[in-house]
Amino acid sequence: MRFKGRNPGRALRRHLSYANVMATIAVFVALGGASYAAIQLPKGSVGTRELKQGAVTSSKLRDGAVKLRDLSRSARGGLGGNAGPGGAVGAVGPTGPAGQRGATGPASPPGATGPTGQAGTTGPTGPAGATGSVGTTGPVGATGVTGPPGISNLSQGSASSATNSNAGKVAIAHCPPGTVAIAGGGAIGGEYLMVAIDQSERNTDTSWVVAAHEHTPTDQNWSITATVYCAVVES
């Protein structure tokens, strides 16, 4: 067998297989003994074609004679041993980053209404609201009862008694024509501490009378004045 190239040994290793090696060894064993003394093969004269199939067995190989690199890829793939025991559990790794927030799930049905809570304290009174608009005018009410007669053309009249020390005096004040007396009064002039008014009233429809006397005798002069208030009274 001839190999071309710069390195025949490398080429030989590429073509060397388990079968080649076993066949070569088998040839040497078969030709050993008495025949070996008579025949000495030249180096490299025995190749794959000179060996029979299965002539080289594992018992005929020296330990360590065949390296892993001398085996074919398929043969190396079948050399795996049994799986070893499982290793110890490693330390817990760092927490990974938080994942993205998932989509919002469907709303759950409303729960039952809870019990009514206690009433809170009354808050402060709020500010007064704005004045509302004026409402429409209500209906006219019923006519009321007729009031007292009205008066007009108010006037005043007076009259005085004589001023002297007489024990009793009378004064009458009269209204102007066309008017009637609606009120009146009297007044004492002079020594009034010794005098008292006995009468002050309407004398007629048009006059007012005032009378007085000394309740303690005195020689001091005094007088009385009657005043009447008059008006036109509508009937």
C-alpha positions, 0 to 999 in steps of 0.5 A, a space after each residue: 500500500 503506497 501513500 502519497 504526500 509529505 507525511 505517510 504516517 499521518 495518512 496511514 493513521 487516517 486509514 487505520 481502523 480497529 479491523 486493520 490492526 486486528 487483521 495485522 496481528 492475526 497474520 503475525 500470530 498465524 505465521 508465528 512458531 516454526 514458520 516465523 523462522 523460515 519466513 520474515 515479512 518485510 515491514 509494511 508488507 501486510 495490509 487490510 487485504 491480507 487479513 481475514 474478517 474477524 482474524 484479530 480479536 481483542 484478546 490478541 491486542 496488547 493493553 494500551 496498544 489502541 488509542 482513542 484517536 485510532 478508533 472511528 467516530 462511530 466506535 468512539 460514540 459507543 464508548 460512553 459509560 453509565 451516567 454518574 450520580 446527580 450533582 448537588 443542587 446549586 445555589 439559588 440564583 438571583 431573583 430575575 427582573 419583574 415580568 410585565 404586568 398581565 392584562 386586567 382580568 374580568 370584573 368580578 360580580 358586586 358583593 353583598 351590601 354591607 350593614 349601614 354604618 353609624 351616622 356621623 356628626 352633623 357638619 357645620 352649617 353651610 353659607 346661605 344660598 343666593 336669593 332666588 328669583 321673584 315668583 309670579 304674582 299670586 291671585 288677588 285675595 278676597 276683599 276685607 271688611 270695611 274699616 273705620 271711617 277715615 278723617 281729614 282736615 285736622 284742626 285744633 281749638 282751645 279755650 281758657 277760663 278766667 285767672 283768679 282765686 275762685 275755687 272752681 272753674 270750667 273751660 269749653 273749646 269748640 271746633 270750626 264749622 264742618 268738623 267734629 271733636 275727635 279728641 281733647 284735653 286740659 291743662 292747669 295754669 298758675 298754682 296747680 299744686 292746689 288744683 285738680 282736674 275733675 272733668 275732661 271729655 267731649 261735651 258735644 259733637 263739636 266741643 270739649 269741656 274741662 272742669 277743675 277745683 281747689 282740693 286745698 283752699 288757696 288765695 293764689 290765682 289759677 286757670 284752666 285751658 281746654 283743648 279740642 282736636 277736630 276733623 272731617 270724619 267720612 261716613 
